[in-house]
Amino acid sequence: MSKNKIDFSTVRKITLGLSRVEESTMYGSPAFKVRGKLLACIPVHKSAEPDSLAVRIDFENRAELMAAAPEVYYLTEHYVNYPAVLVRLSRIHPDALRDLLGMAWRFVIAKTPAGRRTVRKQKNPRSRSST
């Protein structure tokens, strides 16, 4: 069975197929965002291995992924306190990448406001005074 080569163009194709995802940058590195919030990017910190992807997910899912497939998912000291996992693109299966990016999308969208404010400031606070 031939192994599918995963690179950033594969990541781009999958992420741009998700709703409300836009291509952007993060610290000058290619990135994908949902409503301005980071979804995934090429990590720029020197501790990340070459050909890696940083993907935002919650800490619980990160721990599960790293325990199940440490050859694919990893973490460096720099990323410990961030809700993200590093992925070795050369080792991840396309279906697993698609699932991971979907998980990341759900995580980011749940943390991102829908664009409407629920509490609005009054334009003129004096207009409510009773006379």
Residue frames as a rotation matrix with the C-alpha (Angstrom) as fourth column:
MET 1
0.584 0.812 0.000 0.00
0.812 -0.584 0.000 0.00
0.000 0.000 -1.000 0.00
SER 2
-0.316 -0.714 0.624 1.51
0.670 -0.634 -0.386 3.32
0.671 0.296 0.679 -1.02
LYS 3
-0.178 0.170 -0.969 1.68
0.881 -0.411 -0.234 6.04
-0.439 -0.895 -0.076 1.60
ASN 4
0.596 0.436 0.674 -0.02
0.679 -0.722 -0.133 9.32
0.429 0.537 -0.727 0.76
LYS 5
-0.567 -0.821 -0.072 2.36
0.769 -0.496 -0.402 12.25
0.295 -0.283 0.913 1.13
ILE 6
0.631 0.727 -0.271 0.92
0.774 -0.567 0.283 14.90
0.052 -0.388 -0.920 3.39
ASP 7
-0.635 -0.767 0.092 2.24
0.753 -0.641 -0.147 18.43
0.171 -0.024 0.985 3.05
PHE 8
-0.728 0.330 -0.601 0.94
0.145 -0.783 -0.605 21.93
-0.670 -0.527 0.522 3.65
SER 9
-0.771 0.489 -0.408 -1.04
-0.600 -0.342 0.723 21.93
0.214 0.802 0.558 0.40
THR 10
-0.495 0.601 -0.628 -3.01
0.421 0.798 0.431 18.96
0.760 -0.051 -0.648 1.75
VAL 11
-0.577 0.237 -0.781 -3.63
0.741 -0.249 -0.623 20.88
-0.342 -0.939 -0.032 4.97
ARG 12
-0.861 0.217 -0.460 -4.75
-0.317 -0.936 0.152 23.89
-0.398 0.277 0.875 2.90
LYS 13
-0.696 0.604 -0.388 -7.21
-0.267 0.284 0.921 21.81
0.667 0.744 -0.037 0.87
ILE 14
-0.376 0.549 -0.746 -8.80
0.776 0.627 0.070 20.27
0.506 -0.553 -0.662 3.97
THR 15
-0.585 0.112 -0.804 -8.99
0.638 -0.549 -0.540 23.45
-0.501 -0.829 0.249 6.06
LEU 16
-0.881 0.256 -0.398 -10.35
-0.398 -0.855 0.332 25.66
-0.255 0.451 0.855 3.31
GLY 17
-0.612 0.695 -0.377 -13.12
0.065 0.519 0.852 23.09
0.788 0.498 -0.363 2.87
LEU 18
-0.432 0.439 -0.788 -14.34
0.902 0.197 -0.384 23.84
-0.013 -0.877 -0.481 6.39
SER 19
0.486 0.764 0.425 -16.92
0.735 -0.620 0.275 26.55
0.474 0.178 -0.862 7.01
ARG 20
0.990 0.061 0.129 -15.68
0.008 -0.926 0.377 30.10
0.143 -0.372 -0.917 7.72
VAL 21
0.408 -0.911 -0.056 -11.97
0.594 0.218 0.774 29.18
-0.693 -0.349 0.630 7.46
GLU 22
0.985 -0.170 -0.029 -9.67
-0.139 -0.682 -0.718 31.74
0.102 0.711 -0.696 5.91
GLU 23
0.368 -0.928 -0.053 -6.02
0.866 0.363 -0.344 31.57
0.338 0.080 0.938 5.00
SER 24
0.960 -0.074 0.272 -3.89
-0.172 -0.917 0.359 33.98
0.223 -0.391 -0.893 7.01
THR 25
-0.017 -0.980 -0.197 -0.58
0.077 0.195 -0.978 34.22
0.997 -0.032 0.072 8.83
MET 26
0.986 0.137 -0.096 0.60
0.102 -0.038 0.994 33.85
0.133 -0.990 -0.052 12.40
TYR 27
0.494 -0.850 -0.182 3.94
-0.135 -0.282 0.950 35.47
-0.859 -0.445 -0.253 13.24
GLY 28
-0.027 -0.482 -0.876 4.68
-0.909 -0.353 0.222 35.55
-0.416 0.802 -0.429 9.50
SER 29
-0.918 -0.267 0.294 3.98
-0.174 0.936 0.307 31.84
-0.357 0.230 -0.905 9.05
PRO 30
-0.578 0.751 -0.319 1.12
-0.392 0.087 0.916 30.44
0.716 0.654 0.244 6.94
ALA 31
-0.931 0.343 0.123 -1.96
-0.007 0.322 -0.947 29.82
-0.364 -0.883 -0.297 9.06
PHE 32
-0.491 0.869 0.056 -5.68
0.288 0.101 0.952 29.15
0.822 0.484 -0.299 8.93
LYS 33
-0.981 0.193 -0.010 -8.18
-0.074 -0.423 -0.903 30.98
-0.179 -0.885 0.430 11.09
VAL 34
-0.279 0.960 0.033 -11.89
0.816 0.218 0.535 30.86
0.506 0.176 -0.844 11.86
ARG 35
0.758 0.614 0.223 -13.42
0.456 -0.742 0.492 34.27
0.467 -0.271 -0.842 12.56
GLY 36
0.496 -0.653 0.572 -9.93
-0.518 -0.751 -0.408 35.57
0.696 -0.094 -0.711 13.23
LYS 37
0.509 -0.289 0.811 -9.02
-0.743 0.327 0.584 32.80
-0.434 -0.900 -0.049 15.70
LEU 38
-0.404 -0.821 -0.404 -6.17
-0.914 0.374 0.155 30.42
0.024 0.432 -0.902 14.96
LEU 39
0.815 0.580 0.013 -7.10
-0.576 0.812 -0.094 26.94
-0.065 0.069 0.995 13.76
ALA 40
0.671 -0.657 0.345 -3.74
0.586 0.754 0.297 25.61
-0.455 0.003 0.890 12.51
CYS 41
0.839 -0.467 -0.278 -0.39
-0.542 -0.753 -0.373 26.96
-0.035 0.464 -0.885 11.38
ILE 42
0.453 -0.829 -0.326 3.15
0.400 0.517 -0.757 26.04
0.797 0.213 0.566 10.53
PRO 43
0.864 -0.108 -0.493 4.90
0.460 -0.230 0.857 26.39
-0.206 -0.967 -0.149 13.89
VAL 44
0.657 -0.631 0.412 7.63
-0.083 -0.605 -0.792 28.99
0.749 0.486 -0.450 13.97
HIS 45
0.689 -0.436 0.579 9.14
-0.687 -0.140 0.713 28.20
-0.230 -0.889 -0.396 17.36
LYS 46
-0.050 -0.852 -0.521 12.56
-0.914 0.249 -0.321 26.58
0.404 0.460 -0.791 16.96
SER 47
-0.539 -0.143 0.830 11.55
-0.643 0.707 -0.296 23.68
-0.544 -0.693 -0.473 19.22
ALA 48
0.560 0.806 0.193 9.10
-0.427 0.480 -0.766 22.32
-0.710 0.347 0.613 16.62
GLU 49
-0.248 -0.617 0.747 10.36
0.358 0.658 0.663 19.71
-0.900 0.431 0.058 14.19
PRO 50
-0.775 -0.037 -0.630 10.55
-0.534 -0.495 0.686 20.56
-0.337 0.868 0.364 10.47
ASP 51
-0.696 0.569 -0.438 7.44
-0.244 0.386 0.890 19.65
0.676 0.726 -0.130 8.44
SER 52
-0.743 0.487 -0.459 5.17
0.652 0.377 -0.657 19.96
-0.147 -0.788 -0.598 11.46
LEU 53
-0.290 0.748 0.597 1.78
0.112 -0.593 0.797 21.55
0.951 0.298 0.088 11.89
ALA 54
-0.989 0.106 -0.099 0.46
0.081 -0.161 -0.984 23.19
-0.121 -0.981 0.151 15.05
VAL 55
-0.408 0.913 -0.009 -3.24
0.167 0.084 0.982 22.50
0.898 0.399 -0.187 15.51
ARG 56
-0.677 0.228 0.700 -5.50
-0.699 -0.499 -0.513 23.99
0.233 -0.836 0.497 18.19
ILE 57
0.038 0.715 -0.698 -7.35
0.089 0.694 0.715 21.41
0.995 -0.089 -0.038 20.26
ASP 58
0.677 0.265 0.686 -8.30
-0.617 -0.303 0.726 21.09
0.400 -0.916 -0.041 23.90
PHE 59
-0.219 -0.869 0.444 -5.88
-0.971 0.152 -0.182 19.65
0.090 -0.471 -0.877 26.44
GLU 60
0.130 0.339 0.932 -7.86
-0.517 0.825 -0.228 16.44
-0.846 -0.452 0.282 26.99
ASN 61
0.968 0.241 0.071 -7.96
-0.054 0.476 -0.878 15.51
-0.245 0.846 0.474 23.30
ARG 62
0.434 -0.886 -0.163 -4.30
-0.764 -0.266 -0.588 16.45
0.478 0.380 -0.792 22.97
ALA 63
-0.237 -0.528 0.816 -3.34
-0.892 0.452 0.033 14.03
-0.386 -0.719 -0.578 25.75
GLU 64
0.476 0.508 0.717 -5.40
-0.189 0.856 -0.481 11.25
-0.859 0.093 0.504 24.16
LEU 65
0.959 -0.134 -0.248 -3.86
-0.245 0.038 -0.969 11.78
0.139 0.990 0.004 20.72
MET 66
0.148 -0.985 0.085 -0.31
-0.904 -0.170 -0.393 11.86
0.402 -0.019 -0.916 22.07
ALA 67
-0.164 -0.157 0.974 -0.88
-0.713 0.701 -0.007 8.69
-0.682 -0.695 -0.227 24.12
ALA 68
0.665 0.544 0.512 -2.43
-0.056 0.720 -0.691 6.84
-0.745 0.431 0.509 21.17
ALA 69
0.748 -0.378 0.546 0.09
0.649 0.244 -0.720 7.88
0.139 0.893 0.428 18.49
PRO 70
0.621 -0.546 -0.562 3.26
0.131 -0.635 0.761 9.51
-0.773 -0.547 -0.323 19.90
GLU 71
-0.374 -0.760 0.532 5.00
0.694 0.152 0.704 8.97
-0.616 0.632 0.470 16.57
VAL 72
-0.102 0.455 0.885 2.47
0.870 -0.391 0.301 11.36
0.483 0.800 -0.356 14.95
TYR 73
0.694 0.474 0.541 1.50
0.131 -0.823 0.553 13.83
0.708 -0.313 -0.633 17.69
TYR 74
-0.111 -0.778 -0.619 4.00
0.929 0.139 -0.342 15.53
0.352 -0.613 0.707 19.96
LEU 75
0.932 0.340 0.123 4.60
0.248 -0.849 0.467 18.55
0.263 -0.405 -0.876 22.14
THR 76
-0.224 -0.974 0.026 7.58
0.595 -0.158 -0.788 20.66
0.772 -0.161 0.615 23.08
GLU 77
-0.455 -0.028 -0.890 8.02
0.865 -0.252 -0.434 22.67
-0.212 -0.967 0.138 26.25
HIS 78
-0.997 0.022 -0.080 7.07
-0.042 -0.965 0.257 25.87
-0.072 0.260 0.963 24.41
TYR 79
-0.535 0.831 -0.152 3.58
-0.401 -0.092 0.911 24.57
0.744 0.548 0.383 23.57
VAL 80
-0.808 0.160 -0.568 2.71
0.490 0.718 -0.494 22.92
0.328 -0.677 -0.658 26.91
ASN 81
-0.656 0.535 -0.532 0.46
0.336 -0.424 -0.841 25.73
-0.676 -0.730 0.098 28.13
TYR 82
-0.591 0.457 -0.665 -1.29
-0.765 -0.578 0.283 26.29
-0.255 0.676 0.691 24.80
PRO 83
0.206 0.716 0.667 -4.37
-0.228 0.698 -0.679 24.31
-0.952 -0.012 0.307 23.68
ALA 84
0.544 -0.132 -0.829 -2.52
-0.838 -0.040 -0.544 22.87
0.039 0.991 -0.132 20.69
VAL 85
0.546 -0.444 0.711 -0.75
0.126 0.882 0.454 19.77
-0.828 -0.158 0.537 19.47
LEU 86
-0.099 -0.649 -0.755 2.14
-0.876 -0.303 0.375 19.46
-0.472 0.698 -0.538 17.04
VAL 87
0.747 0.442 0.496 1.72
-0.113 0.820 -0.561 17.01
-0.655 0.363 0.663 14.19
ARG 88
-0.493 -0.869 0.031 4.41
-0.224 0.161 0.961 15.31
-0.840 0.467 -0.274 12.11
LEU 89
0.282 0.690 -0.667 2.90
-0.816 -0.194 -0.545 15.68
-0.505 0.698 0.508 8.64
SER 90
-0.348 -0.507 -0.788 5.08
-0.855 0.516 0.046 12.88
0.383 0.690 -0.614 7.27
ARG 91
-0.991 -0.123 -0.055 3.50
-0.084 0.882 -0.465 10.42
0.106 -0.456 -0.884 9.71
ILE 92
-0.465 0.882 0.077 -0.20
-0.325 -0.089 -0.941 11.28
-0.824 -0.463 0.328 9.74
HIS 93
-0.635 0.387 0.669 -2.75
0.724 0.599 0.341 9.50
-0.269 0.701 -0.661 7.60
PRO 94
-0.874 0.295 0.387 -4.96
0.012 -0.783 0.622 11.78
0.487 0.548 0.680 5.45
ASP 95
0.107 0.970 -0.217 -8.12
0.341 0.169 0.925 10.58
0.934 -0.173 -0.313 7.23
ALA 96
0.126 -0.142 -0.982 -6.57
0.992 0.012 0.126 11.25
-0.007 -0.990 0.142 10.64
LEU 97
-0.884 -0.460 -0.083 -5.55
0.453 -0.887 0.087 14.73
-0.113 0.039 0.993 9.50
ARG 98
-0.517 0.782 0.347 -9.08
0.001 -0.405 0.914 15.42
0.856 0.473 0.209 8.28
ASP 99
0.367 0.651 -0.664 -10.50
0.659 0.322 0.680 14.24
0.656 -0.687 -0.311 11.61
LEU 100
-0.263 -0.577 -0.773 -7.97
0.944 -0.319 -0.082 16.30
-0.199 -0.752 0.629 13.58
LEU 101
-0.970 -0.110 0.218 -8.72
0.175 -0.936 0.306 19.48
0.171 0.335 0.927 11.64
GLY 102
-0.112 0.991 0.071 -12.45
0.131 -0.056 0.990 18.88
0.985 0.120 -0.124 12.11
MET 103
0.308 0.128 -0.943 -11.88
0.917 0.224 0.330 18.49
0.253 -0.966 -0.048 15.84
ALA 104
-0.673 -0.636 -0.377 -9.84
0.698 -0.715 -0.040 21.68
-0.244 -0.290 0.925 15.85
TRP 105
-0.731 0.471 0.493 -12.55
0.065 -0.671 0.738 23.52
0.679 0.572 0.460 13.91
ARG 106
0.311 0.894 -0.323 -15.20
0.445 0.164 0.880 22.49
0.840 -0.417 -0.347 16.46
PHE 107
0.038 -0.396 -0.917 -12.90
0.993 -0.088 0.079 23.58
-0.112 -0.914 0.390 19.31
VAL 108
-0.893 -0.451 -0.020 -12.20
0.442 -0.882 0.162 26.99
-0.091 0.136 0.987 17.78
ILE 109
-0.504 0.771 0.389 -15.78
0.067 -0.414 0.908 27.66
0.861 0.483 0.157 16.68
ALA 110
0.347 0.635 -0.690 -17.04
0.743 0.263 0.616 26.85
0.572 -0.727 -0.380 20.20
LYS 111
-0.068 -0.487 -0.870 -14.65
0.901 -0.405 0.156 29.43
-0.429 -0.773 0.467 21.65
THR 112
-0.932 -0.296 0.208 -15.41
0.361 -0.778 0.514 32.12
0.010 0.555 0.832 19.06
PRO 113
-0.380 0.840 -0.387 -18.36
0.003 -0.417 -0.909 34.51
-0.925 -0.347 0.156 19.42
ALA 114
0.019 0.525 0.851 -20.92
0.863 0.421 -0.279 34.37
-0.505 0.740 -0.445 16.66
GLY 115
-0.669 -0.357 0.652 -20.19
0.673 -0.664 0.326 37.96
0.316 0.657 0.685 15.75
ARG 116
0.168 0.772 0.613 -23.12
0.110 -0.633 0.766 39.48
0.980 -0.061 -0.192 17.63
ARG 117
-0.882 -0.409 0.234 -22.82
-0.144 -0.240 -0.960 41.11
0.449 -0.881 0.153 20.98
THR 118
-0.187 0.840 -0.509 -25.37
0.765 0.449 0.461 40.04
0.616 -0.303 -0.727 23.54
VAL 119
0.321 0.218 -0.922 -24.79
0.792 -0.595 0.135 43.07
-0.519 -0.774 -0.364 25.75
ARG 120
0.039 -0.260 0.965 -24.79
0.786 -0.588 -0.190 46.43
0.617 0.766 0.182 24.06
LYS 121
-0.724 -0.314 -0.614 -23.66
0.621 -0.685 -0.382 49.71
-0.300 -0.658 0.691 25.47
GLN 122
0.452 0.883 -0.125 -26.31
0.772 -0.457 -0.442 52.38
-0.447 0.103 -0.888 25.61
LYS 123
-0.004 -0.434 0.901 -25.68
0.819 -0.519 -0.246 55.20
0.574 0.737 0.357 23.21
ASN 124
-0.381 -0.046 0.923 -26.87
-0.292 -0.942 -0.167 57.83
0.877 -0.333 0.346 25.63
PRO 125
-0.644 0.094 -0.760 -27.10
0.623 0.641 -0.449 56.66
0.445 -0.762 -0.471 29.24
ARG 126
-0.930 0.298 -0.216 -28.96
-0.082 -0.740 -0.668 59.82
-0.359 -0.603 0.712 30.23
SER 127
-0.623 0.723 -0.298 -31.87
-0.580 -0.172 0.796 58.98
0.525 0.669 0.527 27.93
ARG 128
-0.310 0.502 -0.807 -33.14
0.433 0.831 0.350 56.43
0.846 -0.241 -0.475 30.46
SER 129
-0.969 -0.055 -0.239 -33.56
0.241 -0.388 -0.890 58.94
-0.044 -0.920 0.389 33.26
SER 130
-0.122 0.992 0.039 -37.14
0.963 0.109 0.246 59.51
0.240 0.068 -0.968 34.32
THR 131
-0.957 -0.160 0.242 -38.55
0.131 -0.983 -0.132 63.04
0.259 -0.094 0.961 34.34
